[in-house]
Amino acid sequence: MATLTEQFGAIDIYLFDQLLKGRIRPGMRVVDAGCGGGRNLVYLLREGFEVFGADRDAGAIAEIRRLAGEIATHLPADNFRVESVEATSFPDGFADVALSSAVLHFARDDDQFHAMLRGTWRVLKTGGLLFCRLASDIGMEGRFQRLAGRRFRLLDGSERYLVDEAMLLSTTAELGGQLVDPLKTTVVQGQRCMTTWVVRKMAPTTSR
């Protein structure tokens, strides 16, 4: 019997929560935008999901191709591509689920943040699900050092682009999305805050 680690890898616990809720199911097409070496993809690969990924790090893509080659031999190597999140070559309306786990907070400024987000959102079909985990100041407001715009130095010494509740809510509306869960933030004592943002892509409304 496979151990939990063998079955799920180092999956984000909040992504695991979406699996438990049945929102991400076998047979779905999943794009991991900023997939790294595939820490969130082990279970999906094992369970027959149609998995795709993009990352600008060629070494990370080599690693996820190796992993997929071991446990999901039916998937072509080209499903995993060396390219930036903001300029992926996957088609519009391609995926049932788009993952963005610990990616968007590396944006250098507002323009790059929104370009990365648009690049991820674009691949989702209507009714598709965006799962996003990113750094925020929710729960530790005023405790980080502002560097420029939304770039801050956190208490753990790292530098991140930080969102807040108002920005996530307004961005959800601007995208034409709908929150699937309330925003949920984990406060890591004396270090940082990580917020889970899960959004359904709704059909465009037509004005009469």
Secondary structure, DSSP 4 states (H G I P E B T S, - for coil): ---HHHHHTT--HHHHHHHHTTSS-TT-EEEEET-TT-TTTHHHHHTT-EEEEEES-HHHHHHHHHHHHHH-TTS-GGGEEE--GGG--SPTT-EEEEEEES-GGG-SSHHHHHHHHHHHHHTEEEEEEEEEEEEE-TTSTT-SEEEETTEEE-TTS-EEE-B-HHHHHHHHHHHTEEESS--EEEEETTTEEEEEEEEEEPPPP---
